[in-house]
Amino acid sequence: MANNSKKLNFDLNAWGESVADQFRGLNPNEPGQWPFLPKLSAFVAVVAVVCGAGWVLALSDAQTALDNVRAEEPKLREQYQGKLAQAVNLPELRKQKSQVEEYVLQLEKQLPNKAEMDALLSDINQAGLGRGLNFELFRPGQEVMKDYYAEKPISLRVSGRYHDIGSFAADVANLSRIVTLHNLAVVAPAKDQSGNLSMEATARTYRYLDSNEVAEQKKAAAKAAKK
């Protein structure tokens, strides 16, 4: 039994010495001439380093992705809460939408179309004549096109009594169509001894555009944006 132990110790010592000899005097510039064990050890070390680096890089990418997702979480939570509130209030929102559409329809009815503009100009003229005013100037100007409506200025100058001029302004404001008065100036003519006054103003009336005119306006806006 003792002889076997000594033989085993001898063999292990000899093997260890043989392994150590293989790692002595290695030339790092000529790894191809290394003994088997150093080559195997170097291969295992390289594989371990490559796997370790790959694992670290993979974890780094995963950590970056996780951080990005965590950063988006508050925003997504806020969006969810907003949409949830909209879903809860959906019937009320639909009711409000219907009310707004009805209100817009009523406003559109107050705007004449292209064919009704002449009648509206006649109504303004008749409002002045009905109050006994004298029209010294009634000159419709060039239409100014907007996105969904057109604005038509009318330069006018009337003369008459103070109360008649005030009543005329009120009549214009109460027309079924929208007409506004701007740049009002009321003066007494220098040579008029009758007590009449003269009022100069710019009346502006509006009409909605038809579908073709709206399309033309959109095209013009798109061309202007490209320039």
Long-range contacts (C-beta under 8 A, 24 or more apart in sequence): 108-208, 110-176, 110-177, 110-178, 111-149, 111-177, 111-178, 111-206, 111-207, 111-208, 112-177, 112-205, 112-207, 113-207, 113-208, 113-210, 114-207, 114-210, 116-177, 116-207, 117-152, 117-205, 117-207, 120-175, 120-177, 120-179, 120-205, 121-154, 121-205, 123-175, 123-177, 124-154, 124-156, 124-172, 124-175, 124-179, 124-203, 124-205, 127-168, 127-171, 127-172, 127-175, 128-156, 128-158, 128-168, 130-171, 131-160, 131-164, 131-165, 131-167, 131-168, 131-171, 132-160, 132-161, 132-164, 133-158, 133-159, 133-160, 133-164, 133-165, 133-168, 134-158, 134-159, 134-160, 136-198, 137-200, 145-209, 145-213, 145-217, 146-217, 147-214, 147-217, 147-221, 148-208, 148-209, 148-214, 148-217, 149-206, 149-207, 149-208, 149-209, 150-206, 150-207, 150-208, 150-209, 150-213, 151-204, 151-205, 151-206, 152-204, 152-205, 152-206, 152-207, 153-202, 153-203, 153-204, 154-202, 154-203, 154-204, 154-205, 155-202, 156-200, 156-201, 156-202, 156-203, 157-198, 157-199, 157-200, 157-201, 158-198, 158-199, 159-189, 159-192, 159-196, 159-197, 159-198, 159-199, 160-196, 160-197, 161-195, 161-196, 161-197, 162-186, 162-197, 165-197, 165-199, 172-203, 177-205, 178-205, 178-206, 179-203, 179-204, 179-205, 180-204, 180-205
